Amino acid sequence: MPTKSIKCIVCNKTFFEGQGVKLVLGGRELYFHSKSCALKFFKSMVLYLDQKDLERAVVSTLKEFEQRIKELEERSKKHIETIH
């Protein structure tokens, strides 16, 4: 069965369904042929966001990733302790 052909919204490159990056934002499905095109889109989109909203989003996202790193370090530490 042939797969659906999709065009990247950043560079207009054609790729097939199941490849590339698909994100649902603002109630829209966004398709990018690569993660670099997705990053270009996000860099441009950030410029349109309200500064206060952007600052809150940065703080929240930093906290999320700091927590993930802390959890990974704790798991790694526990794993090392069980080996010894």
C-alpha positions in Angstrom: 0.0 0.0 0.0 1.6 3.4 -1.0 2.2 5.8 1.8 1.0 9.3 1.9 3.4 12.0 0.5 4.0 15.0 2.8 5.8 18.3 2.3 7.9 19.9 5.0 6.4 23.3 6.0 9.9 24.8 6.4 11.8 23.7 3.3 9.0 22.2 1.1 10.9 18.9 0.7 8.7 15.9 0.0 8.9 12.9 2.3 6.6 9.9 3.1 4.3 9.4 6.1 6.2 7.7 8.9 9.3 9.6 8.2 10.3 13.1 9.5 8.8 14.8 12.5 5.1 15.4 13.2 4.0 17.7 16.0 0.5 18.8 17.0 0.6 22.4 18.2 -2.2 24.9 18.5 -4.6 22.3 17.2 -2.6 21.9 13.9 -0.6 19.0 12.7 2.9 20.3 11.7 5.2 18.2 9.5 8.9 18.6 9.2 11.2 16.4 7.1 14.0 16.6 9.7 14.7 17.8 13.2 16.7 20.7 11.9 13.7 22.0 10.0 11.6 21.6 13.2 14.2 23.5 15.2 14.2 26.3 12.5 10.4 26.6 12.9 10.6 26.7 16.7 13.3 29.4 16.6 11.1 31.5 14.4 8.0 30.8 16.4 9.6 31.8 19.7 10.0 35.4 18.3 6.2 35.8 18.2 5.6 34.8 21.8 4.8 37.3 24.5 8.0 37.9 26.5 6.4 37.1 29.9 4.9 33.9 28.7 8.2 32.9 27.2 10.0 33.6 30.4 7.6 31.4 32.4 7.9 28.6 29.8 11.7 28.7 30.0 11.7 28.5 33.8 9.2 25.6 33.7 11.1 23.7 31.1 14.4 24.2 32.8 12.9 22.8 36.1 11.5 19.8 34.2 14.9 19.0 32.6 16.8 19.6 35.9 14.5 17.2 37.6 15.0 14.6 34.9 18.8 14.9 35.2 18.6 14.6 39.0 16.5 11.4 38.7 19.0 10.0 36.2 21.9 10.8 38.5 20.1 9.1 41.4 19.3 6.0 39.4 22.9 5.8 38.2 24.2 6.2 41.8 21.9 3.5 43.0 23.0 1.2 40.2 26.7 1.8 41.0 26.0 1.1 44.7 24.3 -2.3 43.9 27.3 -3.4 41.8 29.8 -2.9 44.6 
